Structures are given as C-alpha cells and as structure tokens.
C-alpha cells in the first residue's frame, strides 16, 4: 500500500470496468450499488418483492465489499446488513486460510 494519498484512478484505470482486490474481480460501482440496495431495504415504500431482490443483491455484492476492505473501516447500523457483511468476511477468511 502506498504511503501517498490515493485517487480513484490509482484504483481503477480510466476506461476499466473491473479491478482485482484480494483475488476477487470487483466491478466499478459495486460499493455504490451495495449502499443503494441498503436504501431500498430500509425504505418503508419498498414492496416485498423489491425488498427481497435488494436483499439478494446485497448478499451477491457482499464479497466485493469485503474484498475492497470496507468492512474493516465501517460498521453498518442495519443489523441485517452488518450480518451479511460479517458472513461474507468469514467466508472470505475461511476460503483464504
């Protein structure tokens, strides 16, 4: 890791759609999509089908969120979301031990 400030283009080259973090290919905007799905999950106006789709997408995106290391610096207020991240981090740890 660099000891200098890091810019987005240091992480993902201009024109690139993916980058590898800790052995996982992570698509650009994965963290933003994860956060947007939390918003859907927490919205009182989200229909049950959309809620389930958002929940499934959170589980799908969780390994990418773990791979980029967000879980080491942030804790989610939503206990369901936090448990999804904890499970993904544990699975990642188990797979790499």
N, C-alpha and C positions, 0 to 999 in steps of 0.2 A: 504494500500500500504506500502510496506517495505521502510525503510529508507536506506537500503543497496543496492549496485549495484545488478542488476538482470541479470541473464544469461538466454539464450534460454531455457535450461532445467528446469528453475524455472517456465516458462510459459507453456511449453508443455513437458510432461514427455517423456523420451525415449520410442519409440515404439508407442506412441499415434498419432492418425491422426487428432483429433479434440480437441478443448478446448472451454469452455463456457466463453463468455465475455458479461457482461451486459445482460444476458438472451438469447444470440444468440450463437448457435453452429457454431464455425468458424473452417474451415478445414485448416490444415497447408498449407502454401504457398499461401494462399488467397491474401495477400498483394502483393506478388511477381507476381502472375497471373494478378492482377489488373494493376500493373505497366507495365507488358509485353503487356497487351492489349492497354495501352496508347501508347506504342511504335508503335504497329500496326496501331492504329488510326492516328498517326502523320506521318507515313511513306508515302512518295509520291508514293511508288511502291505497296501499298496495293490496291488490286482490290476492287470494290464496294461491292461485296458480303462479302468478308473478313472484310471490314470496318464495315458493318452492324453487322456481327457476333461479332466483337470486341466491338462495341457499346453496343450490347445486353448483352454481358458478363460483361462489366463494370457496367451496371445497376443491374445485378444479384449479383455481388460481392460487390457493394457499401455498403449494410447493414453490411457486415462483416468488411469492412474498418472503418466504423463508430463505430461499436461495440468495436474494438480494440483501438479506440481513435485517429487514425492518423489525422483525420480532425481537431483536437484541436491543433495540433502542426505543421501542414504543409498546405500550400495553393498551389493548382495546377495552373501552368501557363496557361494551356489549359483551356479556359473559359467553354467549353462544359463539360469537366471532372469535373471542380470545381462545375458547376451547378448540375451535377449528385450527387456529394457528399453532396452539400447543401440540395438537395431534400431528399436524404436518411437520413441525420441528422434531418431534420424537421419531416419526417415521424416517425423516431425513437422517437423523443421528443414527438410528438403528441400521439404516442402509449403508452408512459410511463407517461403521465400526467393525 
